[in-house]
Amino acid sequence: MSTATKPKHIGRNISRIRELRDMKQEALAIALGMSQQYVSTLEGTENIDDEKLNKIAQALGVSVETIKNFSDEAVFNIIGNTVTNHDNSALFQFHPTFNPIDKLIESYDENRKLYERLLESEKEKISYLEKLLKEK
């Protein structure tokens, strides 16, 4: 008796990672130079070609392998293995292998770059609208 493994739904993985990174579809769309509706369609797609997947991974700040291998169970396992009781004493035993301040600065830099791209996009929209108004 063989057990068939359910294929990974890449779009759903993108959606979950985006949500865990507290990013809206619109922000991801701007980072990718796409419409929010197209991002929505991508998140409903089971398979995505490698070229698009590379761009999406870069915009989300993760590797392509992270997207392909993402599972909610793994997230819950990490949480379950890190916090072992209800009084949170396990948190005081946690010794990260990275410098949390570096991660905070890295996150700030990523958010700043995204904000700058959003701002630039809005400036381009305003410039385009002004051009249209002048033509009339």
Secondary structure as the mmCIF struct_conf table of DSSP 4:
data_model
#
loop_
_struct_conf.conf_type_id
_struct_conf.id
_struct_conf.beg_label_comp_id
_struct_conf.beg_label_asym_id
_struct_conf.beg_label_seq_id
_struct_conf.end_label_comp_id
_struct_conf.end_label_asym_id
_struct_conf.end_label_seq_id
HELX_LH_PP_P HELX_LH_PP_P1 ALA A 4 LYS A 8
HELX_RH_AL_P HELX_RH_AL_P1 ILE A 10 LEU A 20
TURN_TY1_P TURN_TY1_P1 ARG A 21 ASP A 22
HELX_RH_AL_P HELX_RH_AL_P2 GLN A 25 LEU A 32
TURN_TY1_P TURN_TY1_P2 GLY A 33 GLY A 33
BEND BEND1 MET A 34 MET A 34
HELX_RH_AL_P HELX_RH_AL_P3 GLN A 36 GLU A 43
TURN_TY1_P TURN_TY1_P3 GLY A 44 GLY A 44
BEND BEND2 GLU A 46 GLU A 46
HELX_RH_AL_P HELX_RH_AL_P4 ASP A 50 LEU A 60
TURN_TY1_P TURN_TY1_P4 GLY A 61 GLY A 61
BEND BEND3 VAL A 62 VAL A 62
HELX_RH_AL_P HELX_RH_AL_P5 VAL A 64 ASN A 69
HELX_RH_AL_P HELX_RH_AL_P6 ASP A 72 THR A 82
BEND BEND4 ASN A 85 ASN A 85
TURN_TY1_P TURN_TY1_P5 HIS A 86 ASP A 87
HELX_RH_3T_P HELX_RH_3T_P1 SER A 89 GLN A 93
BEND BEND5 THR A 97 PHE A 98
HELX_RH_AL_P HELX_RH_AL_P7 PRO A 100 GLU A 135
#
